[in-house]
Amino acid sequence: MVTFPPNMTATKYSGYFWDVFEQQLYSLKPSGELRKMLCRWNYFMDGKYSSNGVQGYQISVNSVSKFYTLNELRKLKLKDSIVPYKR
């Protein structure tokens, strides 16, 4: 069983967890380690160039690159979740 700190909540993408108090995204590695991700600016949203950019995280879901914005993550609330463990 994996136990997370009480301030972590699961995101809609498996393997990614949001620290609600620290406002930081973490990825869960196969070894069970939580690794802090780097926040980046994205100037291309919905195929359009934005001069001010949007802050967020570049993640990979089933080998497809996605951009998870800070606005989406900040809406997450604390809740318990179960992480499936595969051997």
C-alpha positions in Angstrom: 0.0 0.0 0.0 1.2 3.5 -0.8 0.6 6.2 1.7 0.6 9.8 0.6 1.0 13.0 2.7 -2.5 14.3 3.8 -2.2 17.3 1.6 -2.0 15.3 -1.7 -5.0 14.6 -4.0 -5.2 12.6 -7.2 -5.7 14.4 -10.5 -7.9 13.2 -13.4 -4.8 11.6 -14.9 -3.4 8.5 -13.2 0.1 8.9 -11.8 -0.1 12.6 -11.1 -0.9 14.1 -7.7 -1.5 17.7 -6.7 -0.2 19.1 -3.4 -3.1 21.4 -2.4 -1.2 23.4 0.2 2.2 23.7 -1.6 0.5 24.2 -5.0 2.9 21.8 -6.7 2.3 18.8 -9.1 4.0 15.5 -8.5 4.3 12.4 -10.7 4.4 8.9 -9.2 7.3 6.9 -10.5 7.2 3.0 -10.8 9.5 2.8 -7.8 6.8 4.5 -5.7 8.8 7.8 -5.5 6.9 11.1 -5.8 8.9 13.4 -8.1 8.2 17.2 -8.2 7.5 18.5 -11.7 8.6 21.8 -13.2 6.0 24.5 -13.9 6.2 26.0 -17.4 4.7 28.7 -19.5 2.7 27.7 -22.6 2.2 30.3 -25.3 0.1 28.1 -27.6 -3.3 27.1 -26.2 -6.0 25.6 -28.4 -3.8 26.2 -31.5 -3.7 29.9 -30.9 -0.7 32.0 -29.8 -1.2 33.9 -26.6 1.2 36.9 -25.8 0.9 36.5 -22.0 1.0 32.7 -21.9 -0.5 30.2 -19.5 1.3 28.6 -16.6 1.0 24.9 -16.1 2.7 21.5 -16.4 3.6 19.4 -19.5 2.5 15.8 -18.8 2.2 12.6 -20.7 -0.9 10.5 -20.6 -0.7 7.2 -22.5 2.3 8.6 -24.5 0.2 11.6 -25.5 1.6 15.0 -24.4 -0.9 17.2 -22.6 -0.7 20.6 -20.9 -2.3 20.8 -17.4 -2.9 24.4 -16.5 -2.5 25.8 -13.0 -6.1 27.1 -13.1 -7.4 23.5 -13.6 -5.1 22.2 -10.8 -6.1 24.9 -8.3 -9.7 23.8 -8.6 -8.9 20.4 -7.1 -10.1 19.7 -3.6 -8.6 17.2 -1.1 -10.1 13.7 -1.3 -9.0 10.2 -0.6 -8.1 8.0 -3.6 -6.8 4.5 -4.2 -3.7 3.9 -6.3 -3.7 0.5 -8.1 -0.5 -1.4 -7.5 0.7 -3.7 -10.2 3.6 -6.2 -9.8 
